[in-house]
Amino acid sequence: MADQYEVLCISRSGSDLNHERITHIGGKNSEGGKWRITQEKAIDGILNNELEFYMAKNGKTIKIIVAGPFGKKYLKSENDPDSPLDLLGLPDC
């Protein structure tokens, strides 16, 4: 079973393209310590079934998934159509 982590913040690049704006995701582990990893490592962890990420929005748990099957891969919530709008709404790490 994959380790699960709640995403509470992101780090942004200077890109104007929504699907290229996230460089890192971060949060707190079960002991309260902070964690932060690159988007690429998060994508690899998801695709290898080693890591799972989620976020809380309006009292609901939303799974973070990998998008961009025909181009550059990026993270987004399962609720977002194409752009990672839910993640981009999080504060900076």
MARDREN-43605 format. One record per residue (C-alpha): residue number from 1; residue in one letter; x, y, z. Coordinates in steps of 0.5 Angstrom, whole numbers, plus 500, padded with zeros to 3 digits. Each point is the difference from the previous one (the first is absolute). Layout:
REM MARDREN-43605
{NUM, "A", {X, Y, Z}};
...
REM end
This chain:
REM MARDREN-43605
{1, "M", {500, 500, 500}};
{2, "A", {503, 507, 498}};
{3, "D", {501, 505, 506}};
{4, "Q", {495, 506, 500}};
{5, "Y", {502, 507, 501}};
{6, "E", {495, 506, 500}};
{7, "V", {502, 506, 496}};
{8, "L", {500, 506, 504}};
{9, "C", {504, 505, 495}};
{10, "I", {504, 501, 494}};
{11, "S", {506, 503, 497}};
{12, "R", {499, 504, 493}};
{13, "S", {505, 501, 494}};
{14, "G", {499, 507, 496}};
{15, "S", {497, 496, 495}};
{16, "D", {493, 503, 497}};
{17, "L", {497, 494, 498}};
{18, "N", {496, 496, 506}};
{19, "H", {503, 493, 499}};
{20, "E", {507, 503, 500}};
{21, "R", {499, 504, 506}};
{22, "I", {501, 495, 506}};
{23, "T", {507, 498, 502}};
{24, "H", {499, 497, 506}};
{25, "I", {495, 497, 505}};
{26, "G", {500, 500, 508}};
{27, "G", {496, 499, 506}};
{28, "K", {501, 497, 507}};
{29, "N", {501, 492, 502}};
{30, "S", {496, 497, 505}};
{31, "E", {505, 502, 505}};
{32, "G", {499, 507, 498}};
{33, "G", {507, 501, 497}};
{34, "K", {500, 504, 493}};
{35, "W", {502, 496, 493}};
{36, "R", {501, 503, 494}};
{37, "I", {501, 496, 493}};
{38, "T", {501, 502, 493}};
{39, "Q", {494, 499, 495}};
{40, "E", {504, 495, 496}};
{41, "K", {502, 496, 506}};
{42, "A", {492, 500, 502}};
{43, "I", {498, 498, 493}};
{44, "D", {505, 494, 500}};
{45, "G", {498, 498, 507}};
{46, "I", {493, 500, 498}};
{47, "L", {501, 496, 493}};
{48, "N", {504, 495, 504}};
{49, "N", {495, 499, 505}};
{50, "E", {504, 502, 506}};
{51, "L", {497, 507, 501}};
{52, "E", {493, 503, 501}};
{53, "F", {498, 507, 501}};
{54, "Y", {494, 504, 501}};
{55, "M", {497, 506, 503}};
{56, "A", {494, 503, 504}};
{57, "K", {495, 504, 497}};
{58, "N", {494, 502, 502}};
{59, "G", {500, 495, 505}};
{60, "K", {501, 494, 495}};
{61, "T", {506, 496, 498}};
{62, "I", {503, 501, 493}};
{63, "K", {505, 496, 497}};
{64, "I", {506, 503, 496}};
{65, "I", {501, 496, 494}};
{66, "V", {505, 500, 494}};
{67, "A", {498, 504, 494}};
{68, "G", {503, 501, 493}};
{69, "P", {500, 493, 497}};
{70, "F", {502, 503, 493}};
{71, "G", {505, 505, 502}};
{72, "K", {503, 503, 506}};
{73, "K", {498, 497, 506}};
{74, "Y", {497, 504, 506}};
{75, "L", {496, 499, 507}};
{76, "K", {493, 502, 500}};
{77, "S", {494, 499, 505}};
{78, "E", {495, 494, 497}};
{79, "N", {494, 506, 500}};
{80, "D", {504, 505, 495}};
{81, "P", {499, 499, 493}};
{82, "D", {507, 501, 497}};
{83, "S", {503, 506, 504}};
{84, "P", {503, 499, 507}};
{85, "L", {495, 505, 503}};
{86, "D", {499, 497, 507}};
{87, "L", {507, 499, 501}};
{88, "L", {502, 507, 497}};
{89, "G", {495, 503, 506}};
{90, "L", {504, 497, 505}};
{91, "P", {505, 505, 504}};
{92, "D", {508, 500, 498}};
{93, "C", {504, 495, 504}};
REM end
